[in-house]
Amino acid sequence: MLKKYGNYWYVSRPNEIFLDIDNTNKVIRHASSRLLGAVECGRLKVADIDFHQSASENHLHVIITLGEDMPPIERAVWGLILRSDIYRAASVIMRHCHNIKAADVLITPTEFRRPPDDYCECPEKHKAEIMEHCPAATRLRGENRTQGFFGLPSSQDVSFFRK
C-alpha cells in the first residue's frame, strides 16, 4: 500500500518483545550479543526477528517473536537488557502497572511482516499533543492515550549530583 505519510501501530502480543533502539552505531553489537547469549543459554526461545530502520537516522525498530508467551513485565525488562530505549521501557512497565490498554506499542512508518493493529496519518512524532488527537491512539488507549508518568526534565541547574 502506498501512503504519503503515516504510522503503523503494533500492540505487543504475549510472545513479542518490542525494541526501539537509538544510536544503533553504538549499541547494536552489544544488543546482538545479549540476544544471542540469551538464546544460547536457553533464557529466550526466539522464533523470528523482524526489524527495519526507523524514520530517524541511526534508529532501529525490532519485533522479536518468541517461541512461547512471556508476562508483559518480563518482556519489558528484556527490552531494557536488549538496549531498547529506557524511557520507552519504563513507560511500558508503568502502563502495565496502571492497567492501561495497549500498554506496549511500537509506532513506526514501515510495516512489519505481521499485520499492524492500527494505522494513523499523523505527520509528527507521537508526543502528548499529537496523541490527544490521534485516531489510532484514541482507538487503542482511549482516555489514557496521553498518560505520562515521569514529567519533563527540568531546565534548572542540577548540580546537586556533582561533587
Secondary structure by P-SEA (a helix, b strand, c coil): ccccbbbbbbcccccbbbbbcccccccaaaaaaaaaaaaaaccccccbbbbbbcccccbbbbbbbbcccccaaaaaaaaaaacccaaaaaaaaaaaaacccccbbbbbccccccccccccccccccccccccccaaaaaaccccccccccccccccccccccc
